[in-house]
Amino acid sequence: MNRSVIHHGIIQIEPMGSIKDSFKKELKNFLNTVEKMGAQSIEIRADYLYSRVEGKLFVDTHKMSICSSVMKENIQVGDKILNEPPDVDGRFLVIKYQLPRRFKIEMTIADLDNE
């Protein structure tokens, strides 16, 4: 199943399975852009990130929970959750991300065996 997404005025067709990847990519791109502008930190609310990917403010609860999860998964040392309300869809989640971003090192047991 595919979905149509309007991103910066361009209609894109994406498979539904890539929604998490879309949120990850947009969060990374947004953080990189703000970092290049010289910011030391940025506060991002989940509904803002959601609207950048979906191109609309109407919230699909399932997709919003994916968006919130992606934001939380990208928390690094120094970042802080400023608001995490008990609402089910998480649209009011606010995270303050520190800039510049630090790289996460992900290694598997196989990587260690190859050293």
C-alpha positions in Angstrom: 0.0 0.0 0.0 1.3 3.5 -0.9 0.6 6.9 0.5 0.9 10.4 -1.1 2.9 12.9 0.8 3.2 16.6 0.1 6.7 17.6 1.1 7.9 21.1 0.4 5.2 21.5 -2.3 6.1 18.2 -4.1 3.8 15.2 -4.1 5.7 12.1 -3.2 4.4 8.5 -3.2 5.8 6.4 -0.4 5.1 2.9 0.8 3.3 2.9 4.2 6.0 0.8 5.8 8.5 3.7 5.5 6.6 6.1 7.7 9.1 5.6 10.6 12.0 6.2 8.2 10.3 9.3 7.0 10.1 10.7 10.5 13.7 9.7 11.2 15.0 11.4 8.0 13.0 14.6 8.6 14.2 14.8 12.2 17.8 14.3 11.1 17.5 16.9 8.3 15.8 19.4 10.5 18.4 19.1 13.2 21.2 19.4 10.7 19.6 22.5 9.2 19.2 24.2 12.5 22.7 23.2 13.5 24.1 24.8 10.3 22.3 28.0 11.3 24.4 28.1 14.4 21.8 27.1 17.0 23.1 25.4 20.2 19.8 23.6 20.8 16.3 23.3 19.4 12.9 22.4 21.0 10.8 20.3 18.8 7.1 19.5 19.4 5.9 16.2 18.0 3.0 17.7 16.1 5.5 20.0 14.3 7.6 17.2 13.1 4.5 15.2 12.2 3.2 18.1 10.0 6.6 18.4 8.2 6.3 14.8 7.1 2.6 14.5 6.6 2.1 18.0 5.2 -1.0 18.5 7.4 -2.0 19.2 10.9 -4.7 16.5 11.1 -3.3 13.8 13.2 -3.5 10.1 12.6 -3.0 8.6 16.1 -1.0 5.6 15.0 1.4 7.7 12.9 1.7 10.2 15.7 2.8 7.5 18.1 5.5 6.5 15.6 6.6 10.1 15.3 6.9 10.4 19.1 8.8 7.1 19.3 11.3 8.3 16.7 11.8 11.5 18.6 12.4 9.6 21.9 14.7 7.1 20.1 16.9 10.0 19.0 17.5 11.4 22.5 21.2 11.7 23.2 23.2 12.7 26.3 22.3 16.3 27.1 18.9 16.2 25.4 15.8 16.7 27.6 12.1 15.9 27.4 10.4 19.1 28.3 6.8 17.9 28.0 5.5 14.4 27.9 1.8 14.6 28.5 -0.3 11.5 29.2 -2.3 11.9 25.9 -2.4 8.8 23.8 -1.2 10.3 20.5 1.8 12.2 21.9 1.3 15.3 19.8 2.4 17.6 22.7 5.6 15.8 23.3 8.4 18.4 23.4 12.1 17.5 23.3 15.0 19.9 23.6 17.8 18.5 21.4 21.4 19.8 22.0 23.5 20.8 18.9 25.8 19.7 17.4 24.5 16.2 17.5 26.8 13.5 18.7 27.1 10.3 16.7 25.7 7.2 18.2 28.0 4.2 17.9 26.1 1.0 17.2 28.0 -2.2 17.2 26.8 -5.8 17.1 28.5 -8.9 18.4 29.4 -9.7 14.8 31.3 -6.4 14.6 33.3 -7.2 17.7 34.1 -10.7 16.4 35.6 -9.2 13.3 38.1 -7.0 15.2 
